[in-house]
């Protein structure tokens, strides 16, 4: 038979898995990187294995080889938050474990859990796009279908006499408790993810704030003597008596200009306010940006093509130009030989979309995750500040930047901006 104690024990095993994850792993996450996600999958798999094992060992009910427990909930959590590879591993573990235990119901386990795993994998890509409330409804519906349908079939086929003795009370109780457990588990997981993301964002914001205060306090003081030095170097170049001295002076001037450019990037990051905003046609603005960068692209043997649709946005045109020129310039420098860059603008409901794609060297997952962080650049002499400023300016315009890349095939930056309707 069964009772509330068995239900609570199974729930405890599942909730305990989440708290162990939170205490020993989530609090240690400092940055979302590829290595972090891989370790996350491994940890989710092993915690789910432990939880599933305990649920099977202490079932809600066990009669004639049929085991009724909440092992399907760690399986669902493993698939949704660990990935398809974790789900397949957990499915294999459940089937092997059940074969070792023997008894009736093995065939039922194989069929039902295989179908449940496949359906969960199909739902997973859409699941993470949903808000928390919709995630709870979806997981509840999936759990409902898993619990009620197999139990009803077993009862209908009279495969387990136990279900015939308890009438409809057991399937209904089992379904309700399963839905309650999965909703509690997913709510805790989502809050845990939210807290981790919030802490990472706060730590990043503190670093950015410190960097902004530092740059604001010293950048102007550095620029003043550099401006004077550049002026004297220009005089030396004009008065140089031989070609070698002129060349040295020219090199010194170019290096001073490069240092000035870096300082300007620091200042742009420290104070990227949107002084004045206005409503503009994005397609016309993009034509202006392309005309600015086309000469640089031609010198580097890079061809720029575009498909521009009208989209109206409310932004600071100067800051937007700064961002777009920086991103396109990076795309030009990423191309080698006969490079191709395609720029497109479009509108999608309340969003304006800018896509800048190149066929350059591309980036791996680790490089892609670190884009927009201070002092990280894939260029030999890059500081990473230019792209970091772009991310911040677009964010202040209530937009966001999404980067996709494949090593050796190219990179595509997509900028989403609120459209002015």
Secondary structure, DSSP 4 states (H G I P E B T S, - for coil): ---HHHHHHHHHHHHHHHHHHHHHTGGG--S--HHHHHHHHHHHHHHHHHHHHHHHHT-SEEETTEEE-SHHHHHHHHHHHH-HHHHHHHHHHHHHHHHHH-STTHHHHHHHHHHHHHHHHHHHHHHTTS-HHHHHHHHHHHHHHHHHHHHHHHHHTT--HHHHHHTTHHHHHHHHHHHHHHHHHHHHHHHHHHHHHHHHHHHHHHHHHHHHHHHHHHHHHHHHHHHHHHHHHHHHHHH-SSHHHHHHHHHHHHHHHHHHHHHHHHHHHHT------EEEEHHHHHHHHHHHHHHHHHHTTEEEEEEE---EEEE-HHHHHHHHHHHHHHHHHH--SSEEEEEEEEEETTEEEEEEEE-SS---HHHHHTTTSTT--SSTT--SHHHHHHHHHHHHTT-EEEEEEETTTEEEEEEEEEB--
